[in-house]
């Protein structure tokens, strides 16, 4: 009964969730940023309460992935859940399975742009951010001062993408670039996919409002005026703008030839498949 909204970090998951919430939580398509919790992040302490107190050790957390998901869907209703976790196995513990999961919406972004965005968001050098993307054992470690976080296993950029793309359920792969440059077509594809699971009505006005209130400019303005609970702070405790730029192809102005070549070499198969090379 779970429909995963999955991605590697900084690939447009929050933009996609914004679009989903504007379509599902309103009749007119106008986004209320506070309703993003309708598509919550699965890697939160509250979903594991009563199962484990562990927040850091991914091997221990993995023991309870399935039990936590079974509790979430015990009322028999479809549930949209965000995840950056690879659809993997750790010590024979599956992240999810085809009995619990109904479908997957996976958003993928050019890994060169992901490197630039991750560098800014996580306060890393470009070299450090690139190394994380290439790391097959990469994890986002729960920060000790943020009590609700739980460690997530990412894998490399390609591992994460391939783990969900090949899942044996209904999978919709969406490119971040299309969500920005061909947004109307992308939203209509999204509506068509969701209608496989539950009825979702949309008209011209609702579509127009959805496109307007989920634009990067609008989201950035809302963050500045209302704040955004998912924003983070730099190493020196300065607030980092979550909706920073969201540009397509910005890596060409930022990455060195050496870093871009390393990424292109490592992910040649997937980047060619997706049209990035």
C-alpha positions, -999 to 999 in steps of 0.1 A, spaced: 0 0 0 30 23 1 38 46 -29 74 56 -25 86 91 -36 122 81 -38 154 98 -50 190 104 -43 194 136 -21 192 170 -39 175 155 -69 142 173 -67 123 152 -42 109 182 -23 98 198 -56 80 166 -65 64 163 -30 52 199 -34 35 190 -67 20 159 -51 6 178 -21 -8 206 -43 -27 180 -63 -38 157 -35 -45 181 -5 -64 209 -23 -93 212 -46 -78 243 -64 -42 232 -67 -28 260 -45 1 246 -25 2 250 13 39 243 21 29 232 56 11 202 41 43 186 28 40 163 58 13 145 38 44 129 21 66 124 52 102 112 52 103 75 63 136 80 80 122 95 111 123 83 147 85 84 151 80 56 126 103 34 146 90 41 181 85 10 201 107 -10 177 141 4 184 158 34 200 187 33 175 191 63 153 227 60 140 236 24 133 221 14 99 226 -23 105 205 -21 136 179 2 120 176 -21 90 162 -49 112 130 -28 116 124 -13 82 97 -38 73 80 -38 107 78 0 106 63 0 71 37 -27 81 25 -4 109 22 26 86 -2 8 63 -22 -12 88 -53 8 81 -53 -5 45 -50 29 28 -25 40 3 4 60 18 29 82 1 63 81 17 95 100 9 128 82 10 164 87 -1 172 52 10 184 28 -17 160 -2 -22 187 -25 -7 194 -53 16 215 -51 47 223 -83 65 194 -100 47 171 -72 59 151 -58 29 143 -21 28 108 -29 14 91 -56 -7 64 -60 -33 38 -70 -7 41 -37 11 49 -15 -18 23 -6 -45 44 16 -66 74 40 -69 78 75 -82 116 80 -86 130 114 -95 165 114 -109 188 144 -117 220 148 -136 247 137 -110 269 167 -120 241 191 -109 235 169 -78 271 173 -68 268 211 -70 235 212 -51 247 187 -24 279 207 -20 259 238 -12 232 221 9 255 199 30 283 225 33 308 203 15 336 210 -10 328 199 -45 354 172 -42 338 159 -10 303 160 -25 316 141 -56 332 115 -34 299 109 -16 281 103 -50 307 77 -60 307 59 -26 288 26 -27 285 26 11 273 63 15 249 71 43 233 102 56 241 100 93 215 112 117 227 144 134 228 140 171 213 174 177 183 167 156 163 141 175 138 131 148 164 120 122 174 84 115 204 73 94 196 65 57 216 42 35 221 59 1 247 38 -18 262 56 -48 241 77 -71 239 49 -97 232 22 -70 203 43 -57 188 49 -91 192 12 -103 178 -2 -70 144 15 -75 143 15 -113 144 -23 -113 118 -28 -86 92 -54 -95 62 -30 -90 48 -1 -110 76 24 -113 75 59 -127 109 74 -133 108 112 -136 138 134 -146 142 166 -126 151 184 -158 117 175 -172 100 186 -140 116 220 -145 116 224 -183 85 204 -193 66 208 -161 30 206 -174 37 174 -193 54 159 -162 25 168 -139 0 152 -163 22 120 -163 22 121 -126 -16 124 -124 -20 95 -148 3 73 -127 -15 82 -94 -48 73 -110 -36 37 -112 -40 36 -74 -67 62 -65 -89 87 -83 -73 121 -87 -93 148 -105 -76 177 -122 -90 205 -143 -74 234 -161 -75 259 -132 -61 233 -107 -33 225 -131 -24 262 -136 -24 268 -98 -2 237 -93 23 249 -118 24 284 -104 26 277 -67 52 249 -71 76 270 -92 110 274 -78 106 312 -75 73 308 -56 87 281 -33 118 302 -26 96 332 -18 75 311 6 105 298 24 118 334 29 85 346 43 72 316 62 104 295 68 109 259 59 113 232 86 135 210 63 162 237 58 196 230 74 225 250 89 261 252 78 290 241 99 292 276 114 254 275 122 243 298 94 209 289 78 212 275 43 185 284 19 168 251 9 152 263 -23 185 278 -35 186 279 -74 173 246 -88 190 253 -121 195 228 -149 230 224 -163 245 247 -137 274 222 -132 290 236 -164 297 269 -146 309 252 -113 326 219 -117 362 214 -128 368 193 -159 385 167 -135 354 163 -113 329 162 -142 351 136 -160 352 114 -129 314 115 -126 309 109 -163 333 79 -163 318 63 -132 282 67 -142 285 65 -180 260 37 -184 232 54 -164 239 89 -177 238 77 -213 206 58 -206 190 90 -191 203 112 -219 228 132 -198 256 121 -220 
